[in-house]
């Protein structure tokens, strides 16, 4: 194998694939529909990273490092943090019937 044959491999990151605001909203909607709190927190973290974690943390009134931890797969954010992040992202939660 020559140096011309080498392949660059990097981890897949959903943030690299968000093209529009609607992409991010659909991603979050799917996470909320799944209902797994860990997935929801991680999805919020992905969208916050796409928008700029530092700015989202400032807008939410939360420390950047604290927000990274809370919105990771090992985090467990308080509901108030979730609402602050949603507000900082310019989003809000909607309630609808669980089964149609």
Buried (B, 14 or more C-beta within 10 A) or exposed (E): EEEEEEEEEEEEEBBEEBEEBEBBEEBBEEBBEEEEBBBBBBBBBBBBBBBEBEEBBBBBEBEBEEBBBBBBEEBEBEEEBBBBBBBBBEBEEEEEEEEE
